[in-house]
Amino acid sequence: MADFKQFLASKGVKVEFAGGALRCGEYVTLRKVGSSSQKGGGSGTQQIIIEGPLCEDYYKIRDYLYSQFYLL
């Protein structure tokens, strides 16, 4: 999430960490949920949840997110 924060800042989006989530602009928040590790050292399932009203900022940040991460 720290790398994505820097990416958004380079695109001119006001971002900050607040309460374990990434606050993007005034209305959009990104949260990472899921386990980060499992027994045996394998990686667990993680998801990034985007929250906020369906507005221009929401779609812009969602597009940035999709451009930086693979969706399987």
N, C-alpha and C positions, 0 to 999 in steps of 0.2 A: 504494500500500500504506500510506503514511503516513496518508491520510485514513481508510482502513479501520481502521487501528490506533486512531485517535481515536474512531471509531464504536464499536468493540468496548469500549474503555475506558468510554465513556458508558453502555454496557449492563451494566457491572459485570464484564467479563471481564478477567482479568489478562493483559496483552499486553506483549511486548518484542521488539525486533529482535535476532536472534542468528544469526551466521554467514550473513548474507544472506537469512534467512527470518524470518517473523513467528511467534513462539512464542505460542500462545494457550492459557492455562491450563497444566496440567501435561503433557498428552499430545498436543495437536493442534498441527501446524505447517503454515503456508501458505507456498508458494514460488511465485514468478513465474518462468516459463520461456518461452523463445522470443526471437526477435529484436525489438528495440524500434524498429528503423528499417531501411528498405531503400533501395537506390539510387533517386534521384529524390525523396527526402524523404517518401515515403508511409510509412504506419505498417505495421509487420510484424505477424505473428501472435503473440499472447501468450496464455499460459494461466496460470491459478492452480491449483496442485496442492495439495490438502488431504491431509495425512498424519496418521495416528494410528489408534488402535483404535476400533472402532465402539462408542462409548459416548455417554452423554447430551451431553457437551460437544461431541463430533464433530458430532452432528446439529444442535445449537443453533448452532454456528459456521457450519456449512454453510447453514443457513436464513438467518442474517444475511448471509452472502456472496451468496446468491441474491437476497436482497432489495435489495442495493446495486448489483448488476451485471446487465446484460442477457445472456441466453444466446441465442446464435444457432445 
